[in-house]
Amino acid sequence: MFAGKTATLLRRIQAQTNNCSFQAKLLKEYTQLNKVLRGLCFTGRLREAVGLLWRTRLKADAATYALLLQECLFRKEHKSGRRIHAHMVVIGYVPNEYLKIKLLILYAKSGDLRTAYVLFDNLLEKTLISWNAMIAGFVQKGCGEFGLDLYYNMIKNGVSPDQYTFASVFRASASLASLEHGKRAHGVLIKSHIRENVVVSSALMDMYFKCSSLTDAHRVFNEVVNRNVVTWTSLISGYGQHGRVNEVLESFDKMINEGFRPNYVTFLAVLSACSHGGLVNEGWHYFLSMKRDYGIQPRGQHYSAMVDLLGRSGKLHEAYEFVLNSPFKEHPAIWGALLGACRIHGDMDLVKLVADKYLELEPENSGTYVLLSNTFATFGFWENLAALRRKMRNSGVIKEPAYSWIEIQGEVHFFLRGDVSHRCSAEIYELIKLMPSILKDPDYVPDIISS
C-alpha cells in the first residue's frame, strides 16, 4: 500500500475523477504526479512508483517514463518495466524513439527477444545503441549466430561498431568456436582505432582461446598496455580450458609479482587447472591462501573444484569428508563433482549415497538425471536406472536435446537427433548409411551403455 504524499495524491485524483472536476485541475495533478513518481524513484521505491502509475490511470511525461525504465534496468526489475510498457499501451500513450530504445533494451536484457525485435523493427532510425542491444540480447540468450547476422546487417547499413558491439561479437564467435568470424571482427576492430578497453580485450582473448588459437590469444594479451586482474584472469582461464597447467601457474605467479591482486574467478581457474593436472598439494595451497593471504572467502565453485581435485586423485573418502564439513554441503555442484569422481574410480557404495543426495538437491534438473543414469549404467545398476527414469517421467522432467554443429564457409549448420529440417537432410542420411561400412574397425566394440 501507499503512504504519505503518495496516498494523498491518489485519493485526490480518484475523488476529483468521481466529482467530474478532474479536467479542471489536470495540469496541476499531472505535474504533481510526475514529481511524486520521480521522488519515489530517487528514494528507491520503484515498485511503489509503478503501482501509483497504474492506479492513477494517468500518463506521465517522457522524462518520467525514461527515469522509471532506467531504474528498472539498473535494478533488473524487468517485470516492473513490462508493467510500465503495459500502462503505456492501456492509456494509449505512444512512446518517442528514445523510450522505444529504452523498452527495447529492457526486453533484450530480460530475454524476451521476440518483443525486443518488434520494437527494433518499428524504430524510425536504428541507432548504434539499438543495434548493440539486439546483438547483446541474442548473444546472452545463447543465439550467437543470430547476433552475428545482426552485426553484419548493421555494418551493411553503414553503422560503425563500438567497443560494446565488439565485446558481443567476440562472445558470439567464442560461443560458436568460430575463428573465422572472430578474426574478421578483430580486423574491423584494428581498423576502427577504438581505444583499448579491458572488456573488449578480455572478450577477444577468450574468443581465441575458445577457438583453440592459443598463440593469438597470448599475442592479444601481450599487446594490452593497461593490464588488470580481469586481463590476467582471462589469460589464466584460457590456458586452464586447454589443460595447460604449467602456463596457468606461471601466469598466476607473474600476475602476483607484477602487483595484481587475484579475485575469486582467478582462483577458480587456478584450482581447476590443479584438478586437471592432479596437483593436490598445490591445490590445497591455493585454496587455503584465498582467505589467509587475500581475504577472499571461498565460494561453492571453489569447494566443487577442490572436490573434483581430490576425486580425480582417487581420494574419494577425503573428498566426501571435505563435502560434509564444507559450508556448501547443500550446493548441488559439489555432489555432482563427487559423483563424477566415484564413477571414474568405481566406488559403488559411495555412488549410491552420493546419488541420493544429488537428486534430492536438484530434482527438476534434467542434467542431474542424465549424470545419474550414466553412472547407474556404468555400474550395471539397472533397477536403479529404471526407477530413476520412471521418476523422471512422472516428474515431467524432459531432457533438453543435444545438438551438433559445424561451420562451413562462414555458415553454421545445426543438427538434432532425427533432424530432417536441414535442406540437405536426404543426402546427409544417405552418406551416414554408407559411413559405418567404410569406417568400422572389425575389432571395435561401441559403448552403448551411456545415455
Secondary structure as the mmCIF struct_conf table of DSSP 4:
data_model
#
loop_
_struct_conf.conf_type_id
_struct_conf.id
_struct_conf.beg_label_comp_id
_struct_conf.beg_label_asym_id
_struct_conf.beg_label_seq_id
_struct_conf.end_label_comp_id
_struct_conf.end_label_asym_id
_struct_conf.end_label_seq_id
HELX_RH_AL_P HELX_RH_AL_P1 GLY A 4 ASN A 18
TURN_TY1_P TURN_TY1_P1 ASN A 19 CYS A 20
TURN_TY1_P TURN_TY1_P2 PHE A 22 PHE A 22
HELX_RH_3T_P HELX_RH_3T_P1 GLN A 23 LYS A 25
HELX_RH_AL_P HELX_RH_AL_P2 LEU A 26 PHE A 42
TURN_TY1_P TURN_TY1_P3 THR A 43 GLY A 44
HELX_RH_AL_P HELX_RH_AL_P3 LEU A 46 THR A 56
TURN_TY1_P TURN_TY1_P4 ARG A 57 ARG A 57
HELX_RH_AL_P HELX_RH_AL_P4 ALA A 62 ARG A 75
TURN_TY1_P TURN_TY1_P5 LYS A 76 LYS A 76
HELX_RH_AL_P HELX_RH_AL_P5 HIS A 78 ILE A 91
TURN_TY1_P TURN_TY1_P6 GLY A 92 GLY A 92
HELX_RH_AL_P HELX_RH_AL_P6 GLU A 97 SER A 110
TURN_TY1_P TURN_TY1_P7 GLY A 111 GLY A 111
HELX_RH_AL_P HELX_RH_AL_P7 LEU A 113 ASP A 121
TURN_TY1_P TURN_TY1_P8 ASN A 122 ASN A 122
BEND BEND1 LEU A 124 GLU A 125
HELX_RH_AL_P HELX_RH_AL_P8 LEU A 128 GLN A 140
TURN_TY1_P TURN_TY1_P9 LYS A 141 GLY A 142
HELX_RH_AL_P HELX_RH_AL_P9 GLY A 144 LYS A 156
TURN_TY1_P TURN_TY1_P10 ASN A 157 GLY A 158
HELX_LH_PP_P HELX_LH_PP_P1 VAL A 159 PRO A 161
HELX_RH_AL_P HELX_RH_AL_P10 GLN A 163 LEU A 176
TURN_TY1_P TURN_TY1_P11 ALA A 177 ALA A 177
HELX_RH_AL_P HELX_RH_AL_P11 LEU A 179 SER A 192
TURN_TY1_P TURN_TY1_P12 HIS A 193 HIS A 193
HELX_LH_PP_P HELX_LH_PP_P2 ILE A 194 GLU A 196
HELX_RH_AL_P HELX_RH_AL_P12 VAL A 198 LYS A 210
TURN_TY1_P TURN_TY1_P13 CYS A 211 SER A 212
HELX_RH_AL_P HELX_RH_AL_P13 LEU A 214 GLU A 223
BEND BEND2 VAL A 225 ASN A 226
HELX_RH_AL_P HELX_RH_AL_P14 VAL A 229 GLN A 241
TURN_TY1_P TURN_TY1_P14 HIS A 242 GLY A 243
HELX_RH_AL_P HELX_RH_AL_P15 VAL A 245 ASN A 257
TURN_TY1_P TURN_TY1_P15 GLU A 258 GLY A 259
HELX_LH_PP_P HELX_LH_PP_P3 PHE A 260 PRO A 262
HELX_RH_AL_P HELX_RH_AL_P16 TYR A 264 GLY A 277
TURN_TY1_P TURN_TY1_P16 GLY A 278 GLY A 278
HELX_RH_AL_P HELX_RH_AL_P17 VAL A 280 TYR A 294
HELX_LH_PP_P HELX_LH_PP_P4 ILE A 296 PRO A 298
HELX_RH_AL_P HELX_RH_AL_P18 GLY A 300 ARG A 312
TURN_TY1_P TURN_TY1_P17 SER A 313 GLY A 314
HELX_RH_AL_P HELX_RH_AL_P19 LEU A 316 LEU A 324
TURN_TY1_P TURN_TY1_P18 ASN A 325 ASN A 325
BEND BEND3 SER A 326 SER A 326
TURN_TY1_P TURN_TY1_P19 PRO A 327 GLU A 330
HELX_RH_AL_P HELX_RH_AL_P20 PRO A 332 HIS A 345
TURN_TY1_P TURN_TY1_P20 GLY A 346 GLY A 346
HELX_RH_AL_P HELX_RH_AL_P21 MET A 348 LEU A 361
TURN_TY1_P TURN_TY1_P21 PRO A 363 GLU A 364
HELX_RH_AL_P HELX_RH_AL_P22 SER A 366 PHE A 379
TURN_TY1_P TURN_TY1_P22 GLY A 380 GLY A 380
HELX_RH_AL_P HELX_RH_AL_P23 TRP A 382 ASN A 394
TURN_TY1_P TURN_TY1_P23 SER A 395 GLY A 396
HELX_LH_PP_P HELX_LH_PP_P5 LYS A 399 ALA A 402
STRN STRN1 TYR A 403 ILE A 408
TURN_TY1_P TURN_TY1_P24 GLN A 409 GLY A 410
STRN STRN2 GLU A 411 LEU A 416
TURN_TY1_P TURN_TY1_P25 ARG A 417 GLY A 418
BEND BEND4 HIS A 422 HIS A 422
TURN_TY1_P TURN_TY1_P26 ARG A 423 CYS A 424
HELX_RH_AL_P HELX_RH_AL_P24 SER A 425 LEU A 439
TURN_TY1_P TURN_TY1_P27 PRO A 442 ASP A 443
BEND BEND5 ILE A 449 ILE A 449
#
